[in-house]
Amino acid sequence: MERSGRRLSFERRLRLWLYLIGLPGFILFWLVLHGQKLDAVIEVILLVLFALVWAFIVSLVIEQVTRPLQTLANVVAALREDDYSFRARGARRNDAIGDLALEVNALASMLQAQRAGALEAMALVERVMDSMQSPVLAFDPDDRLKLLNAAAAQTFGLEVNRSLGRSAKDLKLEYLVEAGNDDLLPLGSGQQSVRWMVKRAGFRLRGVPHTLLVLADVSAALREEERVAWKRLIRVLGHEINNSLAPIKSIAASLRARLASTVGAEERDDFERGLEVIENRSESLNRFLQAYRQLMGLPEPRLAVVGISVLIHRVAQLETRLNVTVTDGEEIVLMADADQIQQALINLIRNATEAALGPDAENETAACVEIAWKHTESEVSIAILDNGPGLTNASNLFVPFYTTKPSGTGIGLVLVQQIVEAHGGAIELHNRTDGITGCRAELRLPLSAKNGW
């Protein structure tokens, strides 16, 4: 380092060499003047003029050599600062400096094209990430958040500007960083619970290894698998129970026919009541199985234009046990299967009516069921409210066979869920929060059905 510090700069060394090259000419010029026997003053003036002219020539030569080098240095410095707009001018082939300038210009053009491509690719990646419905996050080796898309920010309740650079512990996302590949993570609770599958991948950013996490919502797929499993179970149970019901009903009918000739009058009434119980329970069990077969064989919706107002008023009039209050909203139409949506609303209104009229309802006034609707740019929301006792176990509402009613079958809400999801919508039930005890069922349907309008 000391040796390089003592070395002269390129310009000074070049200037020194040029002066040394001119020294023999200066000495020769002085000898010529001295041989002419000129006056000493004139001789000095001519020597000074010679030195000045040579110094001027040296300056011109140095400028011609250092100017293109300085230009190239400026271009390289601009490239180092990611500024690719500078170019060396006047470059031409078959010239040492010109060839160098052309190569530097070509390098600058290549880097500019690569930078533009990288920016376009990054913009495309950011646009794709923002349009993805799956949450995407990236963490550095210190578990600090370095990347997240709009879906991730919405899912985890994060703000992009405030969250980037913070640790997973501060963001309460340690469980996400610790999750393994293909792990299932339940988020939320009850009906709002969503199950995400975690996909992990590694990548390097500026040479530093990072972890990329992509979450896929598998709730719908898992519910479909559950539905298929229930369908298979019901098919097996139905087959076995039907094989038993048929001979039971046949034997009961045969015994009833033989009662008159084999049993006395006093015992006949007891046998009649027993056989009647057998036949009634057999018939009830058969209806139970047929209801579940209907649930598992729900056809695809046949989409057509449906007016919400007409549909809701028609359904409200079908309930005769109390007067269903309809709060009219803006008249809108959507693409849906009118019969299936009507069946879903009938089930919800029937549940609300039974809750409002049930013995556990603590109505300060009369039992009441209300239905109203509103819409946004993308969906319509239909709400059914009652003043019954409310929900006690919301997590099992959509589990087949689960019911809190003594005579319930546990298929009403499951059927509603299947109908709504087949239309690309969602159904939620929760207790009212408007100061009235009861339940609020909200059915959301897209204005253009899942296959598009």
C-alpha positions as semicolon CSV with decimal commas, in nm:
position;residue;x (nm);y (nm);z (nm)
1;M;0,000;0,000;0,000
2;E;0,289;0,241;0,078
3;R;0,452;0,165;-0,256
4;S;0,132;0,234;-0,452
5;G;0,085;0,555;-0,253
6;R;0,432;0,681;-0,360
7;R;0,376;0,600;-0,727
8;L;0,294;0,891;-0,959
9;S;-0,043;0,906;-1,124
10;F;-0,087;0,805;-1,487
11;E;-0,118;1,166;-1,607
12;R;0,195;1,276;-1,419
13;R;0,398;0,984;-1,546
14;L;0,280;1,050;-1,901
15;R;0,360;1,419;-1,869
16;L;0,707;1,338;-1,726
17;W;0,785;1,099;-2,012
18;L;0,676;1,354;-2,271
19;Y;0,897;1,618;-2,114
20;L;1,189;1,377;-2,113
21;I;1,121;1,299;-2,479
22;G;1,136;1,674;-2,559
23;L;1,458;1,726;-2,361
24;P;1,695;1,610;-2,645
25;G;1,518;1,845;-2,886
26;F;1,553;2,131;-2,639
27;I;1,925;2,062;-2,602
28;L;1,968;2,034;-2,980
29;F;1,778;2,359;-3,033
30;W;2,002;2,532;-2,775
31;L;2,316;2,405;-2,951
32;V;2,191;2,535;-3,285
33;L;2,115;2,875;-3,138
34;H;2,450;2,886;-2,964
35;G;2,627;2,810;-3,293
36;Q;2,455;3,105;-3,462
37;K;2,631;3,346;-3,223
38;L;2,300;3,517;-3,135
39;D;2,256;3,766;-2,862
40;A;2,209;3,599;-2,522
41;V;1,873;3,767;-2,462
42;I;1,736;3,653;-2,796
43;E;1,872;3,305;-2,733
44;V;1,694;3,288;-2,395
45;I;1,366;3,415;-2,547
46;L;1,378;3,153;-2,822
47;L;1,452;2,875;-2,569
48;V;1,159;2,989;-2,354
49;L;0,931;2,994;-2,659
50;F;1,048;2,642;-2,747
51;A;0,975;2,521;-2,393
52;L;0,629;2,684;-2,397
53;V;0,540;2,533;-2,733
54;W;0,655;2,192;-2,616
55;A;0,456;2,226;-2,291
56;F;0,147;2,316;-2,497
57;I;0,201;2,012;-2,721
58;V;0,240;1,792;-2,411
59;S;-0,090;1,927;-2,270
60;L;-0,270;1,855;-2,598
61;V;-0,133;1,501;-2,610
62;I;-0,228;1,432;-2,248
63;E;-0,578;1,567;-2,305
64;Q;-0,625;1,351;-2,614
65;V;-0,512;1,043;-2,420
66;T;-0,688;1,100;-2,088
67;R;-1,022;1,239;-2,212
68;P;-1,152;0,909;-2,361
69;L;-1,016;0,722;-2,061
70;Q;-1,199;0,957;-1,825
71;T;-1,516;0,914;-2,032
72;L;-1,488;0,536;-2,007
73;A;-1,427;0,567;-1,633
74;N;-1,747;0,774;-1,601
75;V;-1,942;0,513;-1,798
76;V;-1,810;0,230;-1,579
77;A;-1,887;0,430;-1,263
78;A;-2,242;0,488;-1,389
79;L;-2,280;0,114;-1,453
80;R;-2,165;0,046;-1,098
81;E;-2,441;0,282;-0,975
82;D;-2,702;0,099;-1,190
83;D;-2,725;0,394;-1,432
84;Y;-2,714;0,253;-1,785
85;S;-2,785;0,575;-1,977
86;F;-2,419;0,686;-2,025
87;R;-2,229;0,592;-2,345
88;A;-1,882;0,669;-2,477
89;R;-1,906;0,879;-2,794
90;G;-1,686;0,877;-3,104
91;A;-1,590;0,512;-3,063
92;R;-1,471;0,330;-3,374
93;R;-1,308;0,004;-3,471
94;N;-0,940;-0,058;-3,545
95;D;-0,848;0,183;-3,270
96;A;-0,730;0,076;-2,924
97;I;-0,934;0,332;-2,731
98;G;-1,221;0,304;-2,981
99;D;-1,238;-0,073;-2,946
100;L;-1,241;-0,038;-2,569
101;A;-1,517;0,225;-2,586
102;L;-1,727;0,004;-2,816
103;E;-1,693;-0,291;-2,579
104;V;-1,789;-0,077;-2,279
105;N;-2,091;0,057;-2,470
106;A;-2,192;-0,297;-2,564
107;L;-2,157;-0,403;-2,200
108;A;-2,373;-0,109;-2,090
109;S;-2,641;-0,198;-2,348
110;M;-2,642;-0,561;-2,238
111;L;-2,669;-0,469;-1,871
112;Q;-2,947;-0,221;-1,952
113;A;-3,142;-0,490;-2,137
114;Q;-3,089;-0,737;-1,854
115;R;-3,196;-0,478;-1,597
116;A;-3,509;-0,398;-1,797
117;G;-3,587;-0,769;-1,827
118;A;-3,533;-0,818;-1,456
119;L;-3,761;-0,524;-1,372
120;E;-4,030;-0,654;-1,606
121;A;-3,999;-1,003;-1,459
122;M;-4,017;-0,861;-1,105
123;A;-4,323;-0,654;-1,198
124;L;-4,484;-0,965;-1,345
125;V;-4,404;-1,166;-1,032
126;E;-4,550;-0,894;-0,809
127;R;-4,865;-0,873;-1,022
128;V;-4,907;-1,250;-1,021
129;M;-4,852;-1,264;-0,645
130;D;-5,102;-0,985;-0,580
131;S;-5,361;-1,159;-0,799
132;M;-5,309;-1,495;-0,627
133;Q;-5,576;-1,599;-0,380
134;S;-5,324;-1,815;-0,196
135;P;-5,115;-1,643;0,073
136;V;-4,743;-1,619;-0,013
137;L;-4,476;-1,520;0,242
138;A;-4,096;-1,528;0,253
139;F;-3,867;-1,522;0,558
140;D;-3,492;-1,472;0,585
141;P;-3,260;-1,692;0,798
142;D;-3,345;-1,478;1,105
143;D;-3,718;-1,548;1,051
144;R;-3,781;-1,188;0,945
145;L;-4,062;-1,130;0,697
146;K;-3,924;-1,017;0,361
147;L;-4,215;-1,073;0,126
148;L;-4,593;-1,113;0,141
149;N;-4,874;-1,068;-0,106
150;A;-5,220;-0,913;-0,065
151;A;-5,382;-1,249;0,014
152;A;-5,134;-1,314;0,296
153;A;-5,184;-0,965;0,437
154;Q;-5,561;-1,015;0,441
155;T;-5,544;-1,369;0,581
156;F;-5,316;-1,283;0,872
157;G;-5,436;-0,926;0,926
158;L;-5,101;-0,765;0,837
159;E;-5,008;-0,429;0,688
160;V;-4,738;-0,462;0,424
161;N;-4,543;-0,147;0,511
162;R;-4,544;-0,217;0,885
163;S;-4,487;-0,592;0,868
164;L;-4,191;-0,625;0,631
165;G;-3,866;-0,664;0,820
166;R;-4,030;-0,772;1,145
167;S;-3,970;-1,114;1,298
168;A;-4,220;-1,398;1,286
169;K;-4,238;-1,385;1,666
170;D;-4,343;-1,020;1,663
171;L;-4,605;-1,098;1,399
172;K;-4,720;-1,410;1,592
173;L;-4,640;-1,633;1,295
174;E;-4,394;-1,870;1,462
175;Y;-4,624;-2,166;1,395
176;L;-4,614;-2,084;1,026
177;V;-4,233;-2,075;1,010
178;E;-4,209;-2,399;1,208
179;A;-4,465;-2,582;0,991
180;G;-4,329;-2,857;0,768
181;N;-4,397;-2,914;0,402
182;D;-4,754;-3,039;0,334
183;D;-4,860;-2,968;0,693
184;L;-5,225;-2,875;0,750
185;L;-5,285;-2,559;0,952
186;P;-5,636;-2,476;1,077
187;L;-5,694;-2,101;1,099
188;G;-5,997;-1,950;1,266
189;S;-6,258;-2,135;1,467
190;G;-6,600;-2,284;1,422
191;Q;-6,766;-2,217;1,088
192;Q;-6,489;-1,971;0,999
193;S;-6,218;-2,234;1,033
194;V;-6,008;-2,269;0,720
195;R;-5,755;-2,544;0,666
196;W;-5,440;-2,448;0,477
197;M;-5,177;-2,677;0,333
198;V;-4,825;-2,537;0,364
199;K;-4,578;-2,565;0,077
200;R;-4,216;-2,475;0,158
201;A;-3,939;-2,388;-0,088
202;G;-3,596;-2,230;-0,062
203;F;-3,446;-1,953;-0,273
204;R;-3,157;-1,707;-0,256
205;L;-3,190;-1,331;-0,257
206;R;-2,859;-1,145;-0,296
207;G;-2,684;-1,464;-0,196
208;V;-2,879;-1,501;0,130
209;P;-3,097;-1,814;0,164
210;H;-3,468;-1,744;0,221
211;T;-3,772;-1,963;0,287
212;L;-4,078;-1,927;0,066
213;L;-4,414;-2,035;0,210
214;V;-4,723;-2,082;-0,008
215;L;-5,054;-2,169;0,158
216;A;-5,331;-2,351;-0,028
217;D;-5,689;-2,353;0,100
218;V;-5,791;-2,719;0,106
219;S;-6,111;-2,673;0,308
220;A;-6,340;-2,724;0,010
221;A;-6,147;-3,031;-0,106
222;L;-6,154;-3,183;0,242
223;R;-6,527;-3,114;0,275
224;E;-6,580;-3,288;-0,057
225;E;-6,380;-3,586;0,067
226;E;-6,591;-3,592;0,381
227;R;-6,909;-3,578;0,172
228;V;-6,789;-3,870;-0,041
229;A;-6,708;-4,066;0,275
230;W;-7,053;-3,996;0,419
231;K;-7,209;-4,095;0,088
232;R;-7,031;-4,429;0,092
233;L;-7,128;-4,488;0,456
234;I;-7,492;-4,405;0,391
235;R;-7,498;-4,629;0,085
236;V;-7,367;-4,922;0,290
237;L;-7,598;-4,851;0,583
238;G;-7,895;-4,806;0,352
239;H;-7,828;-5,134;0,180
240;E;-7,801;-5,327;0,507
241;I;-8,099;-5,157;0,674
242;N;-8,321;-5,200;0,369
243;N;-8,237;-5,569;0,362
244;S;-8,369;-5,589;0,719
245;L;-8,667;-5,356;0,678
246;A;-8,825;-5,549;0,394
247;P;-8,867;-5,881;0,583
248;I;-8,966;-5,697;0,903
249;K;-9,253;-5,521;0,724
250;S;-9,352;-5,842;0,545
251;I;-9,355;-6,048;0,866
252;A;-9,551;-5,777;1,049
253;A;-9,816;-5,777;0,775
254;S;-9,838;-6,160;0,783
255;L;-9,875;-6,161;1,160
256;R;-10,152;-5,900;1,143
257;A;-10,342;-6,120;0,895
258;R;-10,317;-6,424;1,122
259;L;-10,419;-6,244;1,441
260;A;-10,793;-6,299;1,391
261;S;-10,769;-6,679;1,381
262;T;-10,489;-6,749;1,629
263;V;-10,522;-6,491;1,905
264;G;-10,808;-6,418;2,137
265;A;-10,989;-6,087;2,144
266;E;-10,825;-5,975;2,469
267;E;-10,472;-6,025;2,342
268;R;-10,545;-5,896;1,995
269;D;-10,526;-5,530;2,093
270;D;-10,179;-5,576;2,242
271;F;-10,055;-5,751;1,931
272;E;-10,215;-5,485;1,712
273;R;-10,036;-5,206;1,899
274;G;-9,704;-5,392;1,885
275;L;-9,731;-5,458;1,512
276;E;-9,835;-5,099;1,451
277;V;-9,523;-4,977;1,631
278;I;-9,307;-5,210;1,420
279;E;-9,463;-5,091;1,095
280;N;-9,448;-4,721;1,191
281;R;-9,087;-4,737;1,298
282;S;-8,993;-4,931;0,986
283;E;-9,161;-4,670;0,770
284;S;-8,995;-4,387;0,964
285;L;-8,654;-4,548;0,926
286;N;-8,715;-4,590;0,554
287;R;-8,803;-4,220;0,518
288;F;-8,489;-4,136;0,715
289;L;-8,272;-4,330;0,472
290;Q;-8,447;-4,182;0,168
291;A;-8,382;-3,832;0,301
292;Y;-8,010;-3,901;0,329
293;R;-8,004;-4,057;-0,016
294;Q;-8,160;-3,740;-0,150
295;L;-7,893;-3,535;0,026
296;M;-7,606;-3,737;-0,118
297;G;-7,760;-3,737;-0,466
298;L;-7,804;-3,360;-0,498
299;P;-7,784;-3,274;-0,871
300;E;-7,580;-2,992;-1,021
301;P;-7,768;-2,659;-1,018
302;R;-7,950;-2,562;-1,337
303;L;-7,872;-2,195;-1,367
304;A;-8,129;-1,942;-1,481
305;V;-8,218;-1,579;-1,412
306;V;-8,377;-1,551;-1,067
307;G;-8,537;-1,244;-0,908
308;I;-8,449;-1,227;-0,538
309;S;-8,756;-1,032;-0,424
310;V;-9,010;-1,269;-0,579
311;L;-8,822;-1,576;-0,454
312;I;-8,797;-1,453;-0,093
313;H;-9,163;-1,345;-0,071
314;R;-9,271;-1,680;-0,211
315;V;-9,064;-1,871;0,047
316;A;-9,186;-1,649;0,335
317;Q;-9,548;-1,728;0,250
318;L;-9,483;-2,103;0,278
319;E;-9,429;-2,074;0,655
320;T;-9,772;-2,085;0,822
321;R;-9,681;-2,122;1,190
322;L;-9,594;-1,751;1,221
323;N;-9,576;-1,443;1,005
324;V;-9,228;-1,408;0,851
325;T;-9,133;-1,041;0,824
326;V;-8,969;-0,952;0,492
327;T;-8,758;-0,637;0,477
328;D;-8,756;-0,542;0,111
329;G;-8,422;-0,452;-0,042
330;E;-8,321;-0,339;-0,389
331;E;-8,460;-0,563;-0,660
332;I;-8,176;-0,763;-0,817
333;V;-8,139;-1,076;-1,026
334;L;-7,874;-1,345;-1,027
335;M;-7,794;-1,668;-1,205
336;A;-7,902;-1,959;-0,984
337;D;-8,115;-2,272;-0,959
338;A;-8,440;-2,129;-0,822
339;D;-8,566;-2,464;-0,689
340;Q;-8,247;-2,537;-0,496
341;I;-8,214;-2,184;-0,353
342;Q;-8,579;-2,198;-0,252
343;Q;-8,523;-2,531;-0,076
344;A;-8,223;-2,387;0,109
345;L;-8,427;-2,085;0,225
346;I;-8,717;-2,308;0,330
347;N;-8,483;-2,509;0,551
348;L;-8,335;-2,198;0,709
349;I;-8,675;-2,038;0,773
350;R;-8,808;-2,364;0,915
351;N;-8,513;-2,385;1,155
352;A;-8,559;-2,020;1,256
353;T;-8,933;-2,072;1,315
354;E;-8,880;-2,383;1,525
355;A;-8,617;-2,199;1,730
356;A;-8,844;-1,896;1,787
357;L;-9,140;-2,117;1,882
358;G;-8,936;-2,367;2,084
359;P;-8,970;-2,416;2,458
360;D;-8,619;-2,281;2,522
361;A;-8,693;-1,946;2,357
362;E;-8,712;-1,659;2,603
363;N;-8,909;-1,416;2,391
364;E;-9,014;-1,104;2,574
365;T;-9,261;-1,048;2,291
366;A;-9,406;-1,282;2,030
367;A;-9,191;-1,523;1,829
368;C;-9,040;-1,343;1,531
369;V;-8,855;-1,442;1,215
370;E;-8,718;-1,177;0,979
371;I;-8,563;-1,206;0,636
372;A;-8,378;-0,933;0,448
373;W;-8,124;-0,899;0,171
374;K;-7,860;-0,662;0,043
375;H;-7,592;-0,677;-0,224
376;T;-7,249;-0,554;-0,323
377;E;-7,090;-0,539;-0,665
378;S;-7,010;-0,911;-0,658
379;E;-7,260;-1,089;-0,432
380;V;-7,600;-1,084;-0,265
381;S;-7,641;-1,153;0,107
382;I;-7,968;-1,298;0,244
383;A;-8,009;-1,287;0,623
384;I;-8,265;-1,484;0,828
385;L;-8,297;-1,371;1,190
386;D;-8,497;-1,525;1,475
387;N;-8,547;-1,448;1,844
388;G;-8,497;-1,803;1,966
389;P;-8,242;-1,924;2,221
390;G;-7,944;-1,886;1,985
391;L;-7,661;-2,128;1,911
392;T;-7,479;-2,330;2,175
393;N;-7,240;-2,536;1,958
394;A;-7,174;-2,367;1,624
395;S;-6,883;-2,594;1,529
396;N;-7,104;-2,901;1,460
397;L;-7,382;-2,731;1,265
398;F;-7,275;-2,872;0,927
399;V;-7,181;-3,220;1,046
400;P;-7,414;-3,486;0,897
401;F;-7,637;-3,668;1,151
402;Y;-7,575;-3,393;1,410
403;T;-7,894;-3,235;1,545
404;T;-8,021;-3,079;1,867
405;K;-8,387;-3,147;1,784
406;P;-8,557;-3,458;1,927
407;S;-8,712;-3,537;1,587
408;G;-8,439;-3,391;1,366
409;T;-8,242;-3,582;1,106
410;G;-7,930;-3,363;1,090
411;I;-7,947;-3,306;0,714
412;G;-8,118;-2,966;0,682
413;L;-7,813;-2,744;0,722
414;V;-7,588;-2,991;0,541
415;L;-7,824;-2,972;0,243
416;V;-7,822;-2,591;0,259
417;Q;-7,442;-2,590;0,265
418;Q;-7,418;-2,817;-0,037
419;I;-7,666;-2,608;-0,236
420;V;-7,491;-2,281;-0,153
421;E;-7,140;-2,413;-0,224
422;A;-7,260;-2,563;-0,553
423;H;-7,354;-2,206;-0,648
424;G;-7,013;-2,073;-0,545
425;G;-7,147;-1,909;-0,228
426;A;-7,119;-1,954;0,148
427;I;-7,346;-2,001;0,451
428;E;-7,276;-1,882;0,806
429;L;-7,474;-1,906;1,130
430;H;-7,393;-1,712;1,445
431;N;-7,570;-1,556;1,740
432;R;-7,719;-1,212;1,695
433;T;-7,517;-0,914;1,813
434;D;-7,790;-0,648;1,794
435;G;-7,902;-0,685;2,155
436;I;-8,166;-0,949;2,077
437;T;-8,123;-1,313;2,176
438;G;-8,141;-1,538;1,873
439;C;-7,960;-1,662;1,566
440;R;-7,861;-1,498;1,238
441;A;-7,822;-1,717;0,931
442;E;-7,648;-1,544;0,640
443;L;-7,650;-1,692;0,292
444;R;-7,414;-1,530;0,038
445;L;-7,443;-1,595;-0,335
446;P;-7,239;-1,450;-0,623
447;L;-7,433;-1,228;-0,861
448;S;-7,277;-1,421;-1,149
449;A;-7,269;-1,792;-1,067
450;K;-6,940;-1,976;-1,025
451;N;-6,925;-2,068;-1,395
452;G;-6,970;-1,708;-1,498
453;W;-7,265;-1,518;-1,641
